[in-house]
Amino acid sequence: MIPIRNAVPTRYPPVITWMLIATNCLVFLFQDSLSPDELLLFLRQFALIPARYSEAFASGDTDLAAVDIVPFFTMMFLHGGWLHLILNMWTLWLFGPAIEDRLGHGRYLVFYLVCGLAASVAHVMFNPTSIVPALGASGAIAGILGCYMRLFPLARVVVVVPILFIPLFFEVYAYVFIGLWFLLQLLGSMAELLQPSSSGGVAWWAHVGGFVAGLILGPLLVRSERRYRVYYPDEGTLGFDTRGRI
């Protein structure tokens, strides 16, 4: 299922979401301009390599410098290819504005970064010996999905399911679409435990960590009604009410 429409209306322009998308695109264009050797050096410095931290803790060196913590944040602005970038930015474009609208710009930015940090920590914890650089915004975006499912579980999400070359369109509840997505991440995480931790591929545990962080933290950061006028019953969009329901 490919999501193509979010029915939850918003009041304020999602400037932070736009900024995050622009930043990710600009960073990727910079990555794409590097030579293979320069790119390798760049990823070693700014992508997340779990083995670097497990070796430090194993040797008793827990006094990490600020530069050692940077990859926990910078990795969420790097991507491994055009498809990786497009899928992540499309999901952020669809679901990010509704969360930014309910949290407010400042809280939303902090929330996004904290979810990305939780994803990085989860990846390091469950892949302690991996030497493969981890990168991508999907952990932070998983936090947005977790928050979305918590705030708007019965909202309708319009998805397209391609059958051969025929696109079929459906409306599904947010908790169904996101719940199935999270179930796939859990299954992938369990399967990863049976594989060598140094292998590459999808950072399943990063998705799980970011999702759980968003599920827990998001509702705690929703701004009060005094700072956000609630919608009236007739202010929905596309035939949906203010929470994305029919």
Disulfide bonds with the S-S distance in Angstrom:
none
